[in-house]
Amino acid sequence: MIPAPQTLLPLTLTDFGAVRGSVALSDPLTLTLTPGTVLGIVGPNGVGKSSLLGAIAHSGVASYGSAAFGDEEISKAPARRRAQLVSLMAQDHGAPGELRVRELVGVGAWASGREDPAEAVDSALARAGVAHLADRRYSVLSGGQRQLVQLARVLAQNTPLVVLDEPTSALDLSHQRAVEQIMRGLGNQGRIVIAAIHDLSLALNACTRVLLLEPGGTSHNGTPHEVLGPDRVFAAYGVRTTIHTTPQGRRILAADD
């Protein structure tokens, strides 16, 4: 079990957005995410979901406006302090191939200065379901295994703000469900989780809020059911859809024939 971080504060975006080549990728965003929020960022390819995540995490993507955790501006925090506030799992799962899995996951624990990094690594490996890979070299892993190892690295970092870019894109069905449960579990601990998601059914089931980015820069923010209604999905994607609910209560967004 990954312990909850002690600092649980809101994340406030004020007139915020990502910039690429001096061009803003969306209209300014102003919203507050309270502890426990799991926000899914959805939208068609190319609207800037990954760039927005990188801007929030201040990981090499230029931004405008303010992104503050509590009263602390993330972009102005020293690198070590920022690593204690926010962890990022990017789409690019690259890492030095000679590293063993345990060493790579340990980078997360080291970055945020965990008091017992070895225990943090073991716990994160187990939570992500990759403890059996601990002594393998990263270079020999499959794409899905690398994705889970990068998730373990984020878990070992143990930050109150967790940013995930397409966390299930390379995973089979059982691991997709496991990651969904991890996302909800992090929210239940009071963390703020922000994830770029293409699977709209995942957004319906894992997220408490959804931010839909549309071509042209407009956005919509609200509950999954509010944002992923058929009219709004059609406006963004050009596809007619229906939300189905299974007897077990899971919601599935399917394209209409």
N, C-alpha and C positions, 0 to 999 in steps of 0.2 A: 504494500500500500504506500503510495507516494503521499507524504504528509502535506497538508495545505500550508502555503506560505502564510506568514504572520500578517503581512501588510495587504489588506484587501480594501481598495479604494476604487472610485469610479474612474473610467477613462472618458475624457471629454475632448471631442473634436470640435474645433471652432473655425468656421470658414476654411476648412482643411481640404487638401487634395494633393495628388501626385503631379509631378511635372516631368515631361519628357521633351528634351530639346527646346526648353523655354516655353513649351505649350502645355497648358493645364489639360489634364486628361478627363476631367469631369467638372461639373458645376461644384462650387464650394459645398462641403458637407459640414453640417453642424448637428451633432447628436451626442448624447451622454449614455454610456454603457455602464450599468451598475454591476457590482460584484455578482457573479452567478450567471451573467448573460452569455449565451452561446450565439454569436452572430454569424450567420451564413451570408457571404457575399456572392451573389449570383449575377449572371448576365451573359450575353453572347460573347464569343471569342473576340478579343481585341478591344474590349471596352475599358481595360485597365485594372482588372481585379488584382493581378499579381503586383502591379506597380503600386496600387493603393496599400497593399499589405507591406511591401518594402518601405513605403514612405512612413507608415505608422511605426514600424520597427526601426526606422532610421538605419536601414541596411544598404546604403548606397543609392537609394532612389531619392531624387530631389523632391521637395514638397513646398507648399505654401500654407499659411495659416498655422494653427496651433494643435498639437496633440499632447495632452497633459494627463498624467496618471496622478490623481489627486491634484496637488498644487505644483507638481514637478513636471516641467517640460521635458519630454523624452529626448528630443534632439539636442538639448543643452546638457544632458547628464553625461558625466565621464563614462568611458567605455565599460569599466567594471560595474559601475552603478547601473548602467543601462542593461547589462547582462543579468543583473538581479531583478530587473523590472519586467523585461520582455524577452521571450525566446521565439525563434523563427524557424520553422521547417519550410524551406523553399522547394520549388518544383525541381530545381537542379540538385540531385542527390549526390553530386560529386564530392569526393574526399580522397586524400592520399590512399592509394590502393594497398600500400604495404601495411597500413594500420590494421590492427585486429579490432574486432567489433567492440570488445570491452574498452579498448583505448579510445575509440571514437566516441562512445557514449560517455566516457570519462571527461571528454572535452566540455560537455555540458555542465557536469558537476563542478569542474575546475573553474569554468567561466564565471559562475555565480558565487564561487567561494563556499560551497557546501561544507559543513563542519565534518561530516563523515562521508567523503566522496565514494569510498568503496561500497558502503552500504547503499548510497544513492544509486550507484550504477547497478548493483544487483537488483534493487527494487525496480528500477526502470526497465531493465532487460526482461524481468519477469512480467511486468505489467504490459509491455508491448508484445509479449509472446515470442521473444527471440533469445531467451537465456541459453538455448541449445547452440546458438551461433557465437557465443561469447569469445571463443578462441579462434574463430575463423578469420581469415583476412578479408577485408572489405571488398577487395577486387574480385573475389570469386563468387560473390553473392548475386542472386537474380535481382531484377528491378524491384520486384515486390518486397524481397528481403531487405534491400537497401532502404526502401521507404519505411519499413517498420523499425529498422535500426535508427534512422534519423528521427523517428518519433520517440524512440527510447532516449536519444540524446536530449530532446526537448524536455521530456519528463524528468530526466536527471537534473536539468537546470533548475526546475522547480520554481518557476516565476509566477507572479500573480496574473500576468498578461501572456497568453499563449496564442501565437499566430501561426496558422497552418495553411499552406498553399497546396490545394488539391491533395488532401491527405489519403484518399482512397483510390487514386487514379490507376495504380498498378496492382491492386489487391484483388484476390478472389473473394467470393461471397462471404465466407466465414470470417475472413480478416476485415472485410468492410464492416460487418456487424460489430466486430471487436473494437474497431476504431470509433464507430458511432457510440458505443458504450463508454469508451474512454473520454470522448468529447463531453458527453452528458455528465460523466463522473467528475470531470474537472470543473464543470459548471456547478455541480452540487457542492463542491468544496468551496465555492465562492470565487473561483477564478473567472476572469473574462477570457473567453475563447473567441477568436475571430478566424474564420476559415473561408477561403475561396473554394467554391463547390460548383461543379457542373451537374452533378446528380441532384435534380430537384427533389426527388423522393427522399434523399438523405437530408436535404435542408428541411423538409417537412417534419422529419422524425427526430433529428438531432438538435435542431436549433430552437431557441426561444425567440429570436428575432431574425429577420432577413432584410438585407439591403440589396435591392435590385438596381444594377447599373445598366442604363440603356445607351445605345448608340446616340451620339450627340451630346452626352454629358448629363442628362437628367437622371434622377434616382428616386427610388421609393423605399421607405423604411417602415417596417411594422411587424406584426406577427406573421408567421409563415402563411397562415390561411389568408390574411389580408393581402399580402404582397404577391402570392403565387396563385391568385385566382385566375380563371381562364382568360378573361379579357386582358389583364395586365401581362400575362405570359405571352399571349398572342401579339400584343403590341411590341414586346421586346424581341421575341424569337420568330414570329410569323408562323406559329404552329398552334393549332387548336388542341386543347388538352382538357382532361377531366381528372379530378382527384377522387380516387376510390379508397374506401376504408375497409380493411380486412376485419373478420370477426374478432381478431386479437387486438384491434385498434390501431394497427399500422396504416399509414397513409401512403398511397402510391400515386404519383402523378404520371399519367400515361397519355401519349398522343392519341387523338381520335383518328379512327380510320376514315 
